[in-house]
Amino acid sequence: MPHGELLMRFSEVAASLDASPAQLAVVVADVIEALGALGFVEAAATVANFTMMTRIADGTGTPLDPGTVEPTIALRDAMGIDDLVSARL
């Protein structure tokens, strides 16, 4: 995919709870330089859409897909996700 590594870096920084505003500013500038302002808007909208879809799934109690349950056991355990009141598998 053209600019795939850059888009992955942007999505990771944009969705990170640990990223600083300076880190975000650098990757945004890189995306705008590589893809132009319109490309940046499309990339940001894609990140926002995935974030929105996750929140909708979480908020409505949508269960994990059967193929996702087993591969995510260790991650869910480490994060304590299965202990949350809203946890649904």
Phi and psi restraints in degrees (range 20) as a CNS / XPLOR table:
assign (resid 1 and name C) (resid 2 and name N)
       (resid 2 and name CA) (resid 2 and name C) 1.0 -58.5 20.0 2
assign (resid 2 and name N) (resid 2 and name CA)
       (resid 2 and name C) (resid 3 and name N) 1.0 130.3 20.0 2
assign (resid 2 and name C) (resid 3 and name N)
       (resid 3 and name CA) (resid 3 and name C) 1.0 63.0 20.0 2
assign (resid 3 and name N) (resid 3 and name CA)
       (resid 3 and name C) (resid 4 and name N) 1.0 23.5 20.0 2
assign (resid 3 and name C) (resid 4 and name N)
       (resid 4 and name CA) (resid 4 and name C) 1.0 -57.8 20.0 2
assign (resid 4 and name N) (resid 4 and name CA)
       (resid 4 and name C) (resid 5 and name N) 1.0 -44.4 20.0 2
assign (resid 4 and name C) (resid 5 and name N)
       (resid 5 and name CA) (resid 5 and name C) 1.0 -63.9 20.0 2
assign (resid 5 and name N) (resid 5 and name CA)
       (resid 5 and name C) (resid 6 and name N) 1.0 -41.8 20.0 2
assign (resid 5 and name C) (resid 6 and name N)
       (resid 6 and name CA) (resid 6 and name C) 1.0 -64.5 20.0 2
assign (resid 6 and name N) (resid 6 and name CA)
       (resid 6 and name C) (resid 7 and name N) 1.0 -43.4 20.0 2
assign (resid 6 and name C) (resid 7 and name N)
       (resid 7 and name CA) (resid 7 and name C) 1.0 -65.4 20.0 2
assign (resid 7 and name N) (resid 7 and name CA)
       (resid 7 and name C) (resid 8 and name N) 1.0 -36.5 20.0 2
assign (resid 7 and name C) (resid 8 and name N)
       (resid 8 and name CA) (resid 8 and name C) 1.0 -64.7 20.0 2
assign (resid 8 and name N) (resid 8 and name CA)
       (resid 8 and name C) (resid 9 and name N) 1.0 -43.5 20.0 2
assign (resid 8 and name C) (resid 9 and name N)
       (resid 9 and name CA) (resid 9 and name C) 1.0 -61.7 20.0 2
assign (resid 9 and name N) (resid 9 and name CA)
       (resid 9 and name C) (resid 10 and name N) 1.0 -43.2 20.0 2
assign (resid 9 and name C) (resid 10 and name N)
       (resid 10 and name CA) (resid 10 and name C) 1.0 -60.9 20.0 2
assign (resid 10 and name N) (resid 10 and name CA)
       (resid 10 and name C) (resid 11 and name N) 1.0 -47.2 20.0 2
assign (resid 10 and name C) (resid 11 and name N)
       (resid 11 and name CA) (resid 11 and name C) 1.0 -64.7 20.0 2
assign (resid 11 and name N) (resid 11 and name CA)
       (resid 11 and name C) (resid 12 and name N) 1.0 -37.9 20.0 2
assign (resid 11 and name C) (resid 12 and name N)
       (resid 12 and name CA) (resid 12 and name C) 1.0 -66.5 20.0 2
assign (resid 12 and name N) (resid 12 and name CA)
       (resid 12 and name C) (resid 13 and name N) 1.0 -43.9 20.0 2
assign (resid 12 and name C) (resid 13 and name N)
       (resid 13 and name CA) (resid 13 and name C) 1.0 -69.5 20.0 2
assign (resid 13 and name N) (resid 13 and name CA)
       (resid 13 and name C) (resid 14 and name N) 1.0 -42.5 20.0 2
assign (resid 13 and name C) (resid 14 and name N)
       (resid 14 and name CA) (resid 14 and name C) 1.0 -63.4 20.0 2
assign (resid 14 and name N) (resid 14 and name CA)
       (resid 14 and name C) (resid 15 and name N) 1.0 -33.8 20.0 2
assign (resid 14 and name C) (resid 15 and name N)
       (resid 15 and name CA) (resid 15 and name C) 1.0 -93.9 20.0 2
assign (resid 15 and name N) (resid 15 and name CA)
       (resid 15 and name C) (resid 16 and name N) 1.0 -4.7 20.0 2
assign (resid 15 and name C) (resid 16 and name N)
       (resid 16 and name CA) (resid 16 and name C) 1.0 -77.8 20.0 2
assign (resid 16 and name N) (resid 16 and name CA)
       (resid 16 and name C) (resid 17 and name N) 1.0 138.5 20.0 2
assign (resid 16 and name C) (resid 17 and name N)
       (resid 17 and name CA) (resid 17 and name C) 1.0 -82.1 20.0 2
assign (resid 17 and name N) (resid 17 and name CA)
       (resid 17 and name C) (resid 18 and name N) 1.0 -14.2 20.0 2
assign (resid 17 and name C) (resid 18 and name N)
       (resid 18 and name CA) (resid 18 and name C) 1.0 -100.8 20.0 2
assign (resid 18 and name N) (resid 18 and name CA)
       (resid 18 and name C) (resid 19 and name N) 1.0 -9.3 20.0 2
assign (resid 18 and name C) (resid 19 and name N)
       (resid 19 and name CA) (resid 19 and name C) 1.0 -70.6 20.0 2
assign (resid 19 and name N) (resid 19 and name CA)
       (resid 19 and name C) (resid 20 and name N) 1.0 141.1 20.0 2
assign (resid 19 and name C) (resid 20 and name N)
       (resid 20 and name CA) (resid 20 and name C) 1.0 -87.1 20.0 2
assign (resid 20 and name N) (resid 20 and name CA)
       (resid 20 and name C) (resid 21 and name N) 1.0 160.1 20.0 2
assign (resid 20 and name C) (resid 21 and name N)
       (resid 21 and name CA) (resid 21 and name C) 1.0 -57.3 20.0 2
assign (resid 21 and name N) (resid 21 and name CA)
       (resid 21 and name C) (resid 22 and name N) 1.0 -33.3 20.0 2
assign (resid 21 and name C) (resid 22 and name N)
       (resid 22 and name CA) (resid 22 and name C) 1.0 -66.8 20.0 2
assign (resid 22 and name N) (resid 22 and name CA)
       (resid 22 and name C) (resid 23 and name N) 1.0 -41.0 20.0 2
assign (resid 22 and name C) (resid 23 and name N)
       (resid 23 and name CA) (resid 23 and name C) 1.0 -62.2 20.0 2
assign (resid 23 and name N) (resid 23 and name CA)
       (resid 23 and name C) (resid 24 and name N) 1.0 -43.3 20.0 2
assign (resid 23 and name C) (resid 24 and name N)
       (resid 24 and name CA) (resid 24 and name C) 1.0 -63.6 20.0 2
assign (resid 24 and name N) (resid 24 and name CA)
       (resid 24 and name C) (resid 25 and name N) 1.0 -42.1 20.0 2
assign (resid 24 and name C) (resid 25 and name N)
       (resid 25 and name CA) (resid 25 and name C) 1.0 -61.2 20.0 2
assign (resid 25 and name N) (resid 25 and name CA)
       (resid 25 and name C) (resid 26 and name N) 1.0 -39.2 20.0 2
assign (resid 25 and name C) (resid 26 and name N)
       (resid 26 and name CA) (resid 26 and name C) 1.0 -65.3 20.0 2
assign (resid 26 and name N) (resid 26 and name CA)
       (resid 26 and name C) (resid 27 and name N) 1.0 -47.6 20.0 2
assign (resid 26 and name C) (resid 27 and name N)
       (resid 27 and name CA) (resid 27 and name C) 1.0 -70.6 20.0 2
assign (resid 27 and name N) (resid 27 and name CA)
       (resid 27 and name C) (resid 28 and name N) 1.0 -34.1 20.0 2
assign (resid 27 and name C) (resid 28 and name N)
       (resid 28 and name CA) (resid 28 and name C) 1.0 -62.5 20.0 2
assign (resid 28 and name N) (resid 28 and name CA)
       (resid 28 and name C) (resid 29 and name N) 1.0 -45.1 20.0 2
assign (resid 28 and name C) (resid 29 and name N)
       (resid 29 and name CA) (resid 29 and name C) 1.0 -61.0 20.0 2
assign (resid 29 and name N) (resid 29 and name CA)
       (resid 29 and name C) (resid 30 and name N) 1.0 -39.8 20.0 2
assign (resid 29 and name C) (resid 30 and name N)
       (resid 30 and name CA) (resid 30 and name C) 1.0 -64.0 20.0 2
assign (resid 30 and name N) (resid 30 and name CA)
       (resid 30 and name C) (resid 31 and name N) 1.0 -41.8 20.0 2
assign (resid 30 and name C) (resid 31 and name N)
       (resid 31 and name CA) (resid 31 and name C) 1.0 -65.8 20.0 2
assign (resid 31 and name N) (resid 31 and name CA)
       (resid 31 and name C) (resid 32 and name N) 1.0 -44.4 20.0 2
assign (resid 31 and name C) (resid 32 and name N)
       (resid 32 and name CA) (resid 32 and name C) 1.0 -62.8 20.0 2
assign (resid 32 and name N) (resid 32 and name CA)
       (resid 32 and name C) (resid 33 and name N) 1.0 -40.2 20.0 2
assign (resid 32 and name C) (resid 33 and name N)
       (resid 33 and name CA) (resid 33 and name C) 1.0 -63.3 20.0 2
assign (resid 33 and name N) (resid 33 and name CA)
       (resid 33 and name C) (resid 34 and name N) 1.0 -41.5 20.0 2
assign (resid 33 and name C) (resid 34 and name N)
       (resid 34 and name CA) (resid 34 and name C) 1.0 -80.5 20.0 2
assign (resid 34 and name N) (resid 34 and name CA)
       (resid 34 and name C) (resid 35 and name N) 1.0 -37.6 20.0 2
assign (resid 34 and name C) (resid 35 and name N)
       (resid 35 and name CA) (resid 35 and name C) 1.0 -114.8 20.0 2
assign (resid 35 and name N) (resid 35 and name CA)
       (resid 35 and name C) (resid 36 and name N) 1.0 -8.9 20.0 2
assign (resid 35 and name C) (resid 36 and name N)
       (resid 36 and name CA) (resid 36 and name C) 1.0 82.2 20.0 2
assign (resid 36 and name N) (resid 36 and name CA)
       (resid 36 and name C) (resid 37 and name N) 1.0 169.8 20.0 2
assign (resid 36 and name C) (resid 37 and name N)
       (resid 37 and name CA) (resid 37 and name C) 1.0 -62.0 20.0 2
assign (resid 37 and name N) (resid 37 and name CA)
       (resid 37 and name C) (resid 38 and name N) 1.0 -41.5 20.0 2
assign (resid 37 and name C) (resid 38 and name N)
       (resid 38 and name CA) (resid 38 and name C) 1.0 -66.0 20.0 2
assign (resid 38 and name N) (resid 38 and name CA)
       (resid 38 and name C) (resid 39 and name N) 1.0 -39.7 20.0 2
assign (resid 38 and name C) (resid 39 and name N)
       (resid 39 and name CA) (resid 39 and name C) 1.0 -63.0 20.0 2
assign (resid 39 and name N) (resid 39 and name CA)
       (resid 39 and name C) (resid 40 and name N) 1.0 -38.1 20.0 2
assign (resid 39 and name C) (resid 40 and name N)
       (resid 40 and name CA) (resid 40 and name C) 1.0 -63.6 20.0 2
assign (resid 40 and name N) (resid 40 and name CA)
       (resid 40 and name C) (resid 41 and name N) 1.0 -44.3 20.0 2
assign (resid 40 and name C) (resid 41 and name N)
       (resid 41 and name CA) (resid 41 and name C) 1.0 -60.3 20.0 2
assign (resid 41 and name N) (resid 41 and name CA)
       (resid 41 and name C) (resid 42 and name N) 1.0 -42.1 20.0 2
assign (resid 41 and name C) (resid 42 and name N)
       (resid 42 and name CA) (resid 42 and name C) 1.0 -64.6 20.0 2
assign (resid 42 and name N) (resid 42 and name CA)
       (resid 42 and name C) (resid 43 and name N) 1.0 -41.5 20.0 2
assign (resid 42 and name C) (resid 43 and name N)
       (resid 43 and name CA) (resid 43 and name C) 1.0 -64.9 20.0 2
assign (resid 43 and name N) (resid 43 and name CA)
       (resid 43 and name C) (resid 44 and name N) 1.0 -44.7 20.0 2
assign (resid 43 and name C) (resid 44 and name N)
       (resid 44 and name CA) (resid 44 and name C) 1.0 -64.9 20.0 2
assign (resid 44 and name N) (resid 44 and name CA)
       (resid 44 and name C) (resid 45 and name N) 1.0 -39.3 20.0 2
assign (resid 44 and name C) (resid 45 and name N)
       (resid 45 and name CA) (resid 45 and name C) 1.0 -64.8 20.0 2
assign (resid 45 and name N) (resid 45 and name CA)
       (resid 45 and name C) (resid 46 and name N) 1.0 -36.4 20.0 2
assign (resid 45 and name C) (resid 46 and name N)
       (resid 46 and name CA) (resid 46 and name C) 1.0 -66.4 20.0 2
assign (resid 46 and name N) (resid 46 and name CA)
       (resid 46 and name C) (resid 47 and name N) 1.0 -45.8 20.0 2
assign (resid 46 and name C) (resid 47 and name N)
       (resid 47 and name CA) (resid 47 and name C) 1.0 -60.1 20.0 2
assign (resid 47 and name N) (resid 47 and name CA)
       (resid 47 and name C) (resid 48 and name N) 1.0 -45.7 20.0 2
assign (resid 47 and name C) (resid 48 and name N)
       (resid 48 and name CA) (resid 48 and name C) 1.0 -62.5 20.0 2
assign (resid 48 and name N) (resid 48 and name CA)
       (resid 48 and name C) (resid 49 and name N) 1.0 -39.4 20.0 2
assign (resid 48 and name C) (resid 49 and name N)
       (resid 49 and name CA) (resid 49 and name C) 1.0 -64.0 20.0 2
assign (resid 49 and name N) (resid 49 and name CA)
       (resid 49 and name C) (resid 50 and name N) 1.0 -44.6 20.0 2
assign (resid 49 and name C) (resid 50 and name N)
       (resid 50 and name CA) (resid 50 and name C) 1.0 -64.4 20.0 2
assign (resid 50 and name N) (resid 50 and name CA)
       (resid 50 and name C) (resid 51 and name N) 1.0 -38.8 20.0 2
assign (resid 50 and name C) (resid 51 and name N)
       (resid 51 and name CA) (resid 51 and name C) 1.0 -63.3 20.0 2
assign (resid 51 and name N) (resid 51 and name CA)
       (resid 51 and name C) (resid 52 and name N) 1.0 -43.2 20.0 2
assign (resid 51 and name C) (resid 52 and name N)
       (resid 52 and name CA) (resid 52 and name C) 1.0 -62.8 20.0 2
assign (resid 52 and name N) (resid 52 and name CA)
       (resid 52 and name C) (resid 53 and name N) 1.0 -44.5 20.0 2
assign (resid 52 and name C) (resid 53 and name N)
       (resid 53 and name CA) (resid 53 and name C) 1.0 -63.2 20.0 2
assign (resid 53 and name N) (resid 53 and name CA)
       (resid 53 and name C) (resid 54 and name N) 1.0 -38.6 20.0 2
assign (resid 53 and name C) (resid 54 and name N)
       (resid 54 and name CA) (resid 54 and name C) 1.0 -63.7 20.0 2
assign (resid 54 and name N) (resid 54 and name CA)
       (resid 54 and name C) (resid 55 and name N) 1.0 -42.9 20.0 2
assign (resid 54 and name C) (resid 55 and name N)
       (resid 55 and name CA) (resid 55 and name C) 1.0 -66.3 20.0 2
assign (resid 55 and name N) (resid 55 and name CA)
       (resid 55 and name C) (resid 56 and name N) 1.0 -38.0 20.0 2
assign (resid 55 and name C) (resid 56 and name N)
       (resid 56 and name CA) (resid 56 and name C) 1.0 -64.9 20.0 2
assign (resid 56 and name N) (resid 56 and name CA)
       (resid 56 and name C) (resid 57 and name N) 1.0 -45.7 20.0 2
assign (resid 56 and name C) (resid 57 and name N)
       (resid 57 and name CA) (resid 57 and name C) 1.0 -60.7 20.0 2
assign (resid 57 and name N) (resid 57 and name CA)
       (resid 57 and name C) (resid 58 and name N) 1.0 -45.0 20.0 2
assign (resid 57 and name C) (resid 58 and name N)
       (resid 58 and name CA) (resid 58 and name C) 1.0 -63.2 20.0 2
assign (resid 58 and name N) (resid 58 and name CA)
       (resid 58 and name C) (resid 59 and name N) 1.0 -45.1 20.0 2
assign (resid 58 and name C) (resid 59 and name N)
       (resid 59 and name CA) (resid 59 and name C) 1.0 -68.1 20.0 2
assign (resid 59 and name N) (resid 59 and name CA)
       (resid 59 and name C) (resid 60 and name N) 1.0 -27.8 20.0 2
assign (resid 59 and name C) (resid 60 and name N)
       (resid 60 and name CA) (resid 60 and name C) 1.0 -97.0 20.0 2
assign (resid 60 and name N) (resid 60 and name CA)
       (resid 60 and name C) (resid 61 and name N) 1.0 -3.2 20.0 2
assign (resid 60 and name C) (resid 61 and name N)
       (resid 61 and name CA) (resid 61 and name C) 1.0 76.9 20.0 2
assign (resid 61 and name N) (resid 61 and name CA)
       (resid 61 and name C) (resid 62 and name N) 1.0 25.5 20.0 2
assign (resid 61 and name C) (resid 62 and name N)
       (resid 62 and name CA) (resid 62 and name C) 1.0 -61.5 20.0 2
assign (resid 62 and name N) (resid 62 and name CA)
       (resid 62 and name C) (resid 63 and name N) 1.0 124.6 20.0 2
assign (resid 62 and name C) (resid 63 and name N)
       (resid 63 and name CA) (resid 63 and name C) 1.0 -73.1 20.0 2
assign (resid 63 and name N) (resid 63 and name CA)
       (resid 63 and name C) (resid 64 and name N) 1.0 159.1 20.0 2
assign (resid 63 and name C) (resid 64 and name N)
       (resid 64 and name CA) (resid 64 and name C) 1.0 -64.6 20.0 2
assign (resid 64 and name N) (resid 64 and name CA)
       (resid 64 and name C) (resid 65 and name N) 1.0 149.6 20.0 2
assign (resid 64 and name C) (resid 65 and name N)
       (resid 65 and name CA) (resid 65 and name C) 1.0 -63.4 20.0 2
assign (resid 65 and name N) (resid 65 and name CA)
       (resid 65 and name C) (resid 66 and name N) 1.0 146.0 20.0 2
assign (resid 65 and name C) (resid 66 and name N)
       (resid 66 and name CA) (resid 66 and name C) 1.0 -52.7 20.0 2
assign (resid 66 and name N) (resid 66 and name CA)
       (resid 66 and name C) (resid 67 and name N) 1.0 -36.1 20.0 2
assign (resid 66 and name C) (resid 67 and name N)
       (resid 67 and name CA) (resid 67 and name C) 1.0 -75.4 20.0 2
assign (resid 67 and name N) (resid 67 and name CA)
       (resid 67 and name C) (resid 68 and name N) 1.0 -7.4 20.0 2
assign (resid 67 and name C) (resid 68 and name N)
       (resid 68 and name CA) (resid 68 and name C) 1.0 -99.1 20.0 2
assign (resid 68 and name N) (resid 68 and name CA)
       (resid 68 and name C) (resid 69 and name N) 1.0 -21.9 20.0 2
assign (resid 68 and name C) (resid 69 and name N)
       (resid 69 and name CA) (resid 69 and name C) 1.0 -60.0 20.0 2
assign (resid 69 and name N) (resid 69 and name CA)
       (resid 69 and name C) (resid 70 and name N) 1.0 -57.2 20.0 2
assign (resid 69 and name C) (resid 70 and name N)
       (resid 70 and name CA) (resid 70 and name C) 1.0 -66.1 20.0 2
assign (resid 70 and name N) (resid 70 and name CA)
       (resid 70 and name C) (resid 71 and name N) 1.0 -45.4 20.0 2
assign (resid 70 and name C) (resid 71 and name N)
       (resid 71 and name CA) (resid 71 and name C) 1.0 -65.4 20.0 2
assign (resid 71 and name N) (resid 71 and name CA)
       (resid 71 and name C) (resid 72 and name N) 1.0 -15.9 20.0 2
assign (resid 71 and name C) (resid 72 and name N)
       (resid 72 and name CA) (resid 72 and name C) 1.0 -105.8 20.0 2
assign (resid 72 and name N) (resid 72 and name CA)
       (resid 72 and name C) (resid 73 and name N) 1.0 9.4 20.0 2
assign (resid 72 and name C) (resid 73 and name N)
       (resid 73 and name CA) (resid 73 and name C) 1.0 -56.2 20.0 2
assign (resid 73 and name N) (resid 73 and name CA)
       (resid 73 and name C) (resid 74 and name N) 1.0 -52.2 20.0 2
assign (resid 73 and name C) (resid 74 and name N)
       (resid 74 and name CA) (resid 74 and name C) 1.0 -63.3 20.0 2
assign (resid 74 and name N) (resid 74 and name CA)
       (resid 74 and name C) (resid 75 and name N) 1.0 -42.0 20.0 2
assign (resid 74 and name C) (resid 75 and name N)
       (resid 75 and name CA) (resid 75 and name C) 1.0 -63.8 20.0 2
assign (resid 75 and name N) (resid 75 and name CA)
       (resid 75 and name C) (resid 76 and name N) 1.0 -47.5 20.0 2
assign (resid 75 and name C) (resid 76 and name N)
       (resid 76 and name CA) (resid 76 and name C) 1.0 -63.0 20.0 2
assign (resid 76 and name N) (resid 76 and name CA)
       (resid 76 and name C) (resid 77 and name N) 1.0 -37.6 20.0 2
assign (resid 76 and name C) (resid 77 and name N)
       (resid 77 and name CA) (resid 77 and name C) 1.0 -65.3 20.0 2
assign (resid 77 and name N) (resid 77 and name CA)
       (resid 77 and name C) (resid 78 and name N) 1.0 -46.4 20.0 2
assign (resid 77 and name C) (resid 78 and name N)
       (resid 78 and name CA) (resid 78 and name C) 1.0 -61.8 20.0 2
assign (resid 78 and name N) (resid 78 and name CA)
       (resid 78 and name C) (resid 79 and name N) 1.0 -34.3 20.0 2
assign (resid 78 and name C) (resid 79 and name N)
       (resid 79 and name CA) (resid 79 and name C) 1.0 -91.2 20.0 2
assign (resid 79 and name N) (resid 79 and name CA)
       (resid 79 and name C) (resid 80 and name N) 1.0 -9.4 20.0 2
assign (resid 79 and name C) (resid 80 and name N)
       (resid 80 and name CA) (resid 80 and name C) 1.0 72.5 20.0 2
assign (resid 80 and name N) (resid 80 and name CA)
       (resid 80 and name C) (resid 81 and name N) 1.0 20.7 20.0 2
assign (resid 80 and name C) (resid 81 and name N)
       (resid 81 and name CA) (resid 81 and name C) 1.0 -63.1 20.0 2
assign (resid 81 and name N) (resid 81 and name CA)
       (resid 81 and name C) (resid 82 and name N) 1.0 -39.8 20.0 2
assign (resid 81 and name C) (resid 82 and name N)
       (resid 82 and name CA) (resid 82 and name C) 1.0 -69.1 20.0 2
assign (resid 82 and name N) (resid 82 and name CA)
       (resid 82 and name C) (resid 83 and name N) 1.0 -12.9 20.0 2
assign (resid 82 and name C) (resid 83 and name N)
       (resid 83 and name CA) (resid 83 and name C) 1.0 -88.6 20.0 2
assign (resid 83 and name N) (resid 83 and name CA)
       (resid 83 and name C) (resid 84 and name N) 1.0 -8.2 20.0 2
assign (resid 83 and name C) (resid 84 and name N)
       (resid 84 and name CA) (resid 84 and name C) 1.0 -72.0 20.0 2
assign (resid 84 and name N) (resid 84 and name CA)
       (resid 84 and name C) (resid 85 and name N) 1.0 147.6 20.0 2
assign (resid 84 and name C) (resid 85 and name N)
       (resid 85 and name CA) (resid 85 and name C) 1.0 -58.5 20.0 2
assign (resid 85 and name N) (resid 85 and name CA)
       (resid 85 and name C) (resid 86 and name N) 1.0 -35.4 20.0 2
assign (resid 85 and name C) (resid 86 and name N)
       (resid 86 and name CA) (resid 86 and name C) 1.0 -87.3 20.0 2
assign (resid 86 and name N) (resid 86 and name CA)
       (resid 86 and name C) (resid 87 and name N) 1.0 4.7 20.0 2
assign (resid 86 and name C) (resid 87 and name N)
       (resid 87 and name CA) (resid 87 and name C) 1.0 -64.2 20.0 2
assign (resid 87 and name N) (resid 87 and name CA)
       (resid 87 and name C) (resid 88 and name N) 1.0 128.3 20.0 2
assign (resid 87 and name C) (resid 88 and name N)
       (resid 88 and name CA) (resid 88 and name C) 1.0 -139.4 20.0 2
assign (resid 88 and name N) (resid 88 and name CA)
       (resid 88 and name C) (resid 89 and name N) 1.0 125.1 20.0 2
